[in-house]
């Protein structure tokens, strides 16, 4: 079984530290070297530099040095190789996350913002969260954290009897291919919140498409669809807020446009005044 990169790093680093510590103490006792000289000799030996200014004089010291070479050099190379691999993996991870955020941006341009407009317009308690979601250019991470707390504690009460379900169904049917393409994107595996949102949205779409009509439904069926609506609404708001925070830190010009399209701002206008 292949060990993970982080586990390999811990194993190599632990062994290397043990070899350095044991080698330093051993050379101090066997070769009667001062602590600094003993530590220096272990390091130059493990690093394969070998200046030759210090060398073992006793048979026991030579055996100890051979053990240091056999164990320490391999671990040193392992630590160096894994450090380089870790840096490459981190750079690739950042690139993947950057591309994923671009995908999320396309999602909000094509689907998410319009959905939020429809749902928030029929949220009977939207005024409880509206003021907390008027994002401005002066917001810091503290304001985003405060807004996140408010929406997490918000009670979502969308009722499908009052939401224009036929229009919503028509809109989502038109976006079904786009949403399925997003779900098939392997990059989404790394995102803990966007994937559940897409899954919930896909489920809502399938539920609506499975019905011949979306009006005059039994109360139990209304409650079921309302639950699906509120699940999407809750996840959508949270993801939108996270995306706004990302734009604030990364792309000021896109953040400016997103503020002017804020679905919770009744005075929002794309026109720059």
C-alpha positions as CSV (number, residue, x, y, z in Angstrom):
1,X,0.0,0.0,0.0
2,X,1.4,3.4,-1.0
3,X,1.9,5.8,1.9
4,X,0.6,9.3,1.6
5,X,3.0,12.1,1.0
6,X,2.4,13.6,4.5
7,X,2.9,10.2,6.2
8,X,6.1,9.6,4.2
9,X,7.4,13.0,5.2
10,X,6.7,12.3,8.9
11,X,8.4,8.9,8.7
12,X,11.5,10.1,6.9
13,X,11.8,13.2,9.1
14,X,11.4,11.2,12.3
15,X,14.1,8.6,11.3
16,X,16.4,11.4,10.2
17,X,16.1,13.3,13.5
18,X,16.7,10.1,15.4
19,X,19.8,9.3,13.3
20,X,21.1,12.9,13.8
21,X,20.5,12.8,17.6
22,X,21.8,9.3,18.1
23,X,24.8,9.9,15.8
24,X,25.7,13.1,17.6
25,X,25.5,11.5,21.1
26,X,27.4,8.4,19.9
27,X,30.3,10.4,18.4
28,X,30.5,12.5,21.6
29,X,30.9,9.3,23.7
30,X,32.9,7.2,21.3
31,X,35.2,9.7,19.6
32,X,35.2,12.2,22.5
33,X,34.2,15.0,20.2
34,X,32.7,18.3,21.5
35,X,28.9,18.5,20.9
36,X,29.2,21.0,18.0
37,X,31.9,19.0,16.3
38,X,29.9,15.8,16.7
39,X,26.8,17.4,15.3
40,X,28.8,19.0,12.5
41,X,30.3,15.6,11.5
42,X,26.9,13.9,11.4
43,X,25.4,16.7,9.2
44,X,28.3,16.7,6.7
45,X,28.2,12.9,6.6
46,X,24.5,12.7,6.0
47,X,24.6,15.5,3.4
48,X,27.4,13.5,1.6
49,X,29.6,16.6,1.7
50,X,32.5,15.0,3.6
51,X,35.1,17.7,4.1
52,X,37.5,15.3,5.8
53,X,38.4,17.8,8.5
54,X,36.9,15.4,11.1
55,X,37.0,11.6,10.8
56,X,36.5,8.6,13.2
57,X,39.6,7.3,14.8
58,X,38.2,4.2,16.7
59,X,36.8,1.0,15.2
60,X,33.5,1.7,17.1
61,X,33.4,5.2,15.7
62,X,33.9,3.9,12.1
63,X,31.0,1.4,12.6
64,X,28.8,4.1,13.9
65,X,29.6,6.4,10.9
66,X,28.8,3.5,8.5
67,X,25.4,3.1,10.2
68,X,24.8,6.9,10.0
69,X,25.6,6.8,6.3
70,X,23.4,3.8,5.5
71,X,20.4,5.1,7.4
72,X,20.9,8.9,7.4
73,X,21.8,9.5,3.8
74,X,18.7,7.6,2.6
75,X,16.4,9.5,4.9
76,X,18.0,12.8,4.0
77,X,17.4,12.1,0.3
78,X,13.8,11.0,1.1
79,X,13.1,14.2,3.0
80,X,14.5,16.3,0.2
81,X,12.6,14.4,-2.5
82,X,9.3,14.5,-0.5
83,X,9.8,18.2,0.2
84,X,10.1,18.9,-3.5
85,X,7.1,16.7,-4.3
86,X,5.1,18.5,-1.6
87,X,5.9,21.9,-3.1
88,X,4.9,20.7,-6.5
89,X,1.7,19.1,-5.2
90,X,0.8,22.4,-3.4
91,X,1.3,24.4,-6.5
92,X,-0.8,22.0,-8.6
93,X,-3.5,22.1,-5.9
94,X,-3.6,25.9,-6.0
95,X,-3.9,25.7,-9.7
96,X,-6.8,23.2,-9.5
97,X,-8.6,25.3,-6.9
98,X,-8.1,28.4,-9.1
99,X,-9.7,26.7,-12.0
100,X,-12.5,25.3,-9.8
101,X,-13.3,28.9,-8.6
102,X,-13.5,29.9,-12.3
103,X,-16.1,27.1,-12.8
104,X,-18.0,28.3,-9.7
105,X,-18.0,31.9,-11.2
106,X,-19.5,30.5,-14.4
107,X,-22.1,28.7,-12.4
108,X,-23.2,31.9,-10.7
109,X,-23.2,33.8,-14.0
110,X,-25.3,31.2,-15.7
111,X,-27.5,29.8,-13.0
112,X,-26.7,30.7,-9.4
113,X,-27.4,34.5,-9.3
114,X,-30.8,34.1,-11.1
115,X,-31.8,31.3,-8.8
116,X,-31.0,33.5,-5.8
117,X,-33.1,36.3,-7.2
118,X,-36.1,34.0,-7.7
119,X,-35.8,32.3,-4.3
120,X,-35.0,35.4,-2.2
121,X,-37.9,37.2,-3.8
122,X,-40.3,34.5,-2.4
123,X,-38.5,34.1,1.0
124,X,-41.0,35.4,3.6
125,X,-38.2,36.1,6.0
126,X,-35.6,37.4,3.6
127,X,-35.5,40.8,5.4
128,X,-33.9,39.0,8.4
129,X,-30.8,38.3,6.3
130,X,-30.9,40.9,3.5
131,X,-28.9,43.6,5.3
132,X,-26.3,41.1,6.3
133,X,-25.7,40.2,2.7
134,X,-25.2,43.6,1.2
135,X,-21.6,43.0,0.5
136,X,-19.4,46.1,0.0
137,X,-15.8,46.8,-0.9
138,X,-15.1,47.7,2.7
139,X,-15.8,44.2,3.9
140,X,-13.1,42.3,5.7
141,X,-13.0,38.6,6.6
142,X,-14.7,39.6,9.9
143,X,-17.8,40.9,8.0
144,X,-17.9,37.7,5.9
145,X,-17.7,35.5,9.0
146,X,-20.5,37.5,10.7
147,X,-22.7,37.2,7.6
148,X,-21.9,33.4,7.4
149,X,-23.1,33.0,11.0
150,X,-26.3,34.9,10.3
151,X,-27.2,32.7,7.3
152,X,-26.3,29.5,9.2
153,X,-28.8,30.5,11.9
154,X,-31.5,31.6,9.5
155,X,-34.7,29.6,9.2
156,X,-35.4,28.9,5.5
157,X,-39.2,29.0,4.8
158,X,-39.6,28.8,1.1
159,X,-43.0,27.4,0.2
160,X,-43.4,25.9,-3.2
161,X,-47.0,27.0,-3.2
162,X,-45.8,30.6,-3.5
163,X,-42.7,30.1,-5.6
164,X,-43.3,30.1,-9.4
165,X,-42.4,26.4,-9.8
166,X,-43.3,26.2,-13.5
167,X,-41.0,29.1,-14.3
168,X,-38.3,27.6,-12.1
169,X,-38.7,24.2,-13.7
170,X,-38.4,25.7,-17.2
171,X,-35.3,27.6,-16.2
172,X,-33.6,24.6,-14.6
173,X,-34.6,22.3,-17.6
174,X,-32.8,24.7,-19.9
175,X,-29.7,24.5,-17.7
176,X,-29.7,20.7,-17.2
177,X,-26.9,20.0,-19.6
178,X,-24.8,22.7,-18.1
179,X,-25.4,21.4,-14.5
180,X,-24.7,17.8,-15.6
181,X,-21.4,18.9,-17.2
182,X,-20.4,20.5,-13.9
183,X,-21.2,17.3,-11.9
184,X,-19.0,15.3,-14.3
185,X,-16.1,17.6,-13.7
186,X,-13.5,15.7,-11.6
187,X,-12.2,18.9,-10.1
188,X,-15.3,19.2,-8.0
189,X,-14.2,16.2,-5.9
190,X,-11.9,18.6,-4.0
191,X,-14.7,21.1,-3.2
192,X,-16.7,20.2,0.0
193,X,-19.5,22.7,-0.4
194,X,-20.1,23.2,-4.2
195,X,-20.6,19.5,-5.0
196,X,-23.5,19.1,-2.4
197,X,-25.1,22.3,-3.9
198,X,-25.0,20.8,-7.4
199,X,-26.3,17.5,-6.1
200,X,-29.2,19.2,-4.3
201,X,-30.0,21.3,-7.4
202,X,-29.9,18.3,-9.6
203,X,-32.3,16.5,-7.3
204,X,-34.7,19.4,-7.2
205,X,-34.6,19.5,-11.0
206,X,-35.4,15.8,-11.3
207,X,-38.2,16.1,-8.7
208,X,-39.9,18.9,-10.7
209,X,-39.4,17.2,-14.1
210,X,-40.9,14.0,-12.8
211,X,-44.3,15.6,-12.2
212,X,-46.8,16.3,-14.9
213,X,-47.8,19.5,-13.1
214,X,-46.4,21.6,-10.2
215,X,-49.7,23.2,-9.1
216,X,-52.5,21.8,-6.9
217,X,-50.3,19.2,-5.4
218,X,-51.1,17.3,-2.2
219,X,-49.9,19.0,1.0
220,X,-47.4,16.2,1.7
221,X,-45.9,16.6,-1.8
222,X,-45.8,20.4,-1.3
223,X,-43.9,19.8,1.9
224,X,-41.5,17.5,0.1
225,X,-40.8,20.0,-2.7
226,X,-40.5,22.8,-0.2
227,X,-37.8,20.8,1.6
228,X,-35.9,20.4,-1.6
229,X,-36.2,24.1,-2.4
230,X,-34.9,25.2,1.0
231,X,-32.0,22.8,0.8
232,X,-30.9,24.4,-2.4
233,X,-31.6,27.9,-1.2
234,X,-29.5,27.4,2.0
235,X,-26.5,25.8,0.2
236,X,-26.7,28.4,-2.6
237,X,-26.5,31.4,-0.2
238,X,-23.6,29.9,1.6
239,X,-21.7,29.2,-1.6
240,X,-22.5,32.6,-3.0
241,X,-21.1,34.3,0.1
242,X,-17.9,32.2,-0.1
243,X,-17.5,33.0,-3.7
244,X,-17.9,36.8,-3.0
245,X,-15.2,36.5,-0.4
246,X,-12.9,34.8,-2.9
247,X,-13.5,37.5,-5.5
248,X,-12.9,40.2,-2.9
249,X,-9.4,38.9,-2.2
250,X,-8.5,37.7,-5.7
251,X,-10.4,39.6,-8.5
252,X,-11.4,43.1,-7.6
253,X,-12.9,43.9,-11.0
254,X,-15.1,40.8,-10.9
255,X,-16.0,41.6,-7.3
256,X,-17.2,45.0,-8.3
257,X,-19.6,43.5,-10.9
258,X,-20.8,40.8,-8.4
259,X,-21.6,43.6,-5.9
260,X,-23.6,45.4,-8.6
261,X,-25.5,42.2,-9.3
262,X,-26.1,41.3,-5.7
263,X,-29.5,39.4,-5.7
264,X,-30.2,40.5,-2.1
265,X,-29.7,44.2,-2.8
266,X,-33.0,45.8,-4.0
267,X,-31.1,48.8,-5.3
268,X,-28.5,46.8,-7.2
269,X,-27.7,47.9,-10.7
270,X,-24.9,46.9,-13.1
271,X,-24.7,50.5,-14.2
272,X,-21.8,52.3,-12.6
273,X,-23.0,55.5,-11.1
